[in-house]
Amino acid sequence: MTPNSLRSFAAGLLAAAILTGGAYFFGPSEAKSTEKPEDKTEKAAKQKMLTDKEMIDLLSSKGYVINTEDEWSKQLAAAAKTNEKKEEKTEEKSNKETGEKVVYRTILTVSMGMTSIDVGNALERANIIESGVQFYKDVEKRGLANELRPGTFEVESGMTTDEIISVIFK
């Protein structure tokens, strides 16, 4: 490139920058809408704010069930009670019909860093013992809280607390 062509190119860039800057700074400050007037009225009608009653009526007409938070909480609580009663009746029936005691078995994996509280809670969730806190207290009474050994152990609900402790602890 020759020096004259390079100067011409630079002058062209400068002119383009000046024109663009002028249009930006001195042009209209707001963009104009390209929507047709009837489009705006339809859009405004769609965006109309509905009252709570109108929303409930609209959703109900479409098959939705509307509840307040309190109503929903009450329904959940009632459903939970119903499920607990059904489970208790089913368990009582099966125990009465067979005359046998239900025995729960589980494989308990004790990893590094677990405490006897964690083990007690896991055994309680598996229906092996009644109370994880009581299990922890029994372990503490025996002075075995620091003797928990990592590993995998099979325990069942028919075992006594002493048997469970002797399996899991040293």
N, C-alpha and C positions, 0 to 999 in steps of 0.2 A: 504494500500500500504506500502510496505517496503521501507526503505531508498534507497536501491540499485535500485529498480525499478523506483523510483522517479528520481534518478540521471540519469538513462538511458533515461528516457523520456525527461528530460531537455537537455541532450546531443544530442538527436535526433532533438529537436527543434532548437538548436544552429547550428547543421550541416545543416539543411534545410535552415535556414536564411542565412548562409554563402554561400551556393550554389546558392540560388536565387539572393542574392546581387551581387555575382560574375558574374552571367549570365547577370544581368541588367547593371552593370557598364562596363564590358569588352566585351559584345556581340556587334552585329552590331548596328550602330546608326540609320540606316534608314530601314524602312520596305520594303520588296520586294513585288512587285505587282504580283498578281496571274492571271492577265488578259492575254489573248493570244494576240500576236502581231496584228492580224487582227482586234481585238476588239478595240484597241487603235486608229487605223486609222478611223474606223467607228465613234467612239466617237468624234474624232477631227473634222470630217466632219460635224457632227451634231452641234457641238459647234462653228462652224465658225461664225464670226461676220458678220452680214448683214449690208449693207449700208442703209441709209434712203429710197432711191429709191427702193431697193430690198424689204425692209419691206413693203412699200406701195403697190408695185406690188403684193406681196404675199398675203397681207390682202385683196386687191381689188379683186384678183382672187377667194377668198373664200367668196365674197359677202359683205365685210365690207366697210363702207364709211369712208374715212379718211379726216379729216379737221384739219387745224392748229387752234391754240387757237383763233386767230383773226377772222378767218372764222366762227368758232363756236359762238363767241360772237355776230357777225353780224347777224347770223341766229336766235339766241335767241332774239335779239332786234327786228328783223323783225317779228318774230312770236308773240312777246308780243304786238307790234303795231297792227297787224292784229286782234288779240283777242280783244283788246280794241275797235277797230273800229266795230267789229261784235257785241260786247256787247252794244255799244252805239246805233247802228242801231236797234238792237232787242228791246232795251228799248224804243227808239223813236217810233218804229212801234207800240209796245203795248200801249204806251201812246196815240198815234194818233188814233189807231183803236178803243180803248175803250173810249177815251176822258176823262179818269180818271187819277188822279195823283197816282203814286205808293207810298204806305205808308209802311215803314219798321217798324216792331215791334221787340223788343228784351227784354229779361229778363236780367237785369244788377244786378250782385251780387257784392256788395261793402263789402270788408272785412277790418278787422283792419289793419292799416298801409298804406292803400291806400290813395293817395292824389287826389286833384281835377284834376291834370294833368293826372293821371292814368284813372280817370273816363272819362275825355274828350277824351283821346285816344281810350278808349273802345267804346265810343259812336260814334266816327268817323269811327272806323272799322266796326261798325254795320250799317253804313249809316243813323244814326239818326240825326247827325249834320254834317255841312260842315267842320268845323275846330275844332280840339281838343284844339289848342292853344287859339283860340278866346273864347271858352267855359271857359277855365281856367282864361282868362283875365276878362270875365264877372263875374265870381265867386269872383275874387279878388276885382273888383270894388264894389261889394256888401258887401265885408268884411266877406264872409261866408266860406273862405278856411278852417278854423278850425272847422266848424260846420258840416262837412261830417259825416253822421251816417251810421254805418254798417247795412246791410240788403239786401233784394232782392227787386228790383223795376222793374215794367214794364213800358217801355217808347216806344214812337213811333215817327217816323219822322214828323208827322203832328203837334206835340206839339211845342210850342214856347220855346225859351231858358228859359224864366221866369218860364214856367210850369215845365220844366225838373228840373230846380234848386229847385223849391218849393217841388217837389216830393222827390228828393234825399237828400237835405240839410234840416236842422231844420227850 
